[in-house]
Every structure is written in C-alpha cells, then in structure tokens.
C-alpha cells in the first residue's frame, strides 16, 4: 500500500487538491444562493468536476442539497465520474503509469 502511495503521490495530491477546491466552491455557491449573492458560474463547477473533483463535488452536493434538483448536475456529474473511471481503466490497460 505504501509503495502504491509513493508511486502515485503526485496524482493523489492533485486529486485531493482539486477535490478540496471543488468542495469549497460548491459550498460557496450554496451560501451565495441562500444569501442572494453573486453565484459561481455553472461552467466553473463542471470544469472543476472534469478536472478531477467530480466525486467529492457529487458527495458535497448531496450532503448540502445543492443543485440536486438540476438534472444537468445530477446526471452530468455522475457521467463525468464514469468517463473518468473509463479513462483511467483504458490508460491502465495501455500500460500508461497512472
């Protein structure tokens, strides 16, 4: 397990950082929605999901009940997760170090 973590430390750190940013931005958008503030553009939320924050963004959306009534998000974010999983699988099958 430790060897796996050492070999993939850069990727793990990247995903953790993008996930943390995704959670913070999602929470900020929820707070702004409650307070009628300037909202985070939806394209930014999708971009963060596509860059690797999709899993934690979905968890956060469900926990704080944010964007859960928007089909665009409740279908789009899981699709991004599936596409990312397929991409990782394909890269691993081709022998690309992930």
PENORVEN-V121705 format. One record per residue. N is the residue number from 1. SS is DSSP state (H for helix, E for strand, L for the rest). PHI is phi as a letter, one per 40 degrees, with the letter a starting at -180 (999 if undefined). PSI is psi in whole degrees, -180 to 180 (* if undefined). Layout:
# PENORVEN-V121705
<<N,SS,PHI,PSI> <N,SS,PHI,PSI>>
This chain:
# PENORVEN-V121705
<<1,L,999,-45> <2,H,c,-36> <3,H,c,-42> <4,H,d,-46> <5,H,c,-40> <6,H,c,-43> <7,H,c,-30> <8,L,b,23> <9,H,d,-42> <10,H,c,-46> <11,H,c,-42> <12,H,c,-45> <13,H,c,-43> <14,H,d,-50> <15,H,c,-40> <16,H,c,-45> <17,H,c,-47> <18,H,c,-37> <19,H,c,-43> <20,H,c,-45> <21,H,c,-42> <22,H,c,-42> <23,H,c,-45> <24,H,c,-46> <25,H,c,-40> <26,H,c,-44> <27,H,c,-40> <28,H,c,-41> <29,H,c,-39> <30,H,c,-45> <31,H,c,-43> <32,H,c,-35> <33,H,c,-41> <34,H,c,-41> <35,L,c,11> <36,L,f,37> <37,L,c,-176> <38,L,c,123> <39,L,c,158> <40,L,c,131> <41,L,c,138> <42,H,d,-34> <43,H,c,-33> <44,H,c,-40> <45,H,c,-44> <46,H,c,-36> <47,H,c,-45> <48,H,c,-39> <49,H,c,-46> <50,H,c,-29> <51,H,c,-4> <52,H,h,-2> <53,H,c,13> <54,H,c,-45> <55,H,c,-48> <56,H,c,-30> <57,H,c,-42> <58,H,c,-44> <59,H,d,-46> <60,H,c,-44> <61,H,d,-42> <62,H,c,-39> <63,H,c,-42> <64,H,b,7> <65,L,f,55> <66,L,b,128> <67,L,g,14> <68,L,c,-15> <69,L,c,-1> <70,L,c,111> <71,H,d,-34> <72,H,d,-40> <73,H,c,-41> <74,H,c,-16> <75,H,b,-42> <76,H,c,-46> <77,H,c,-47> <78,H,c,-35> <79,H,c,-42> <80,H,c,-42> <81,H,c,-46> <82,H,c,-44> <83,H,c,-39> <84,H,c,-40> <85,H,c,-42> <86,H,c,-43> <87,H,c,-44> <88,H,c,-44> <89,H,c,-48> <90,H,c,-43> <91,H,c,-41> <92,H,c,-39> <93,H,c,-30> <94,L,c,-4> <95,L,g,10> <96,L,c,126> <97,L,c,123> <98,L,b,*>>
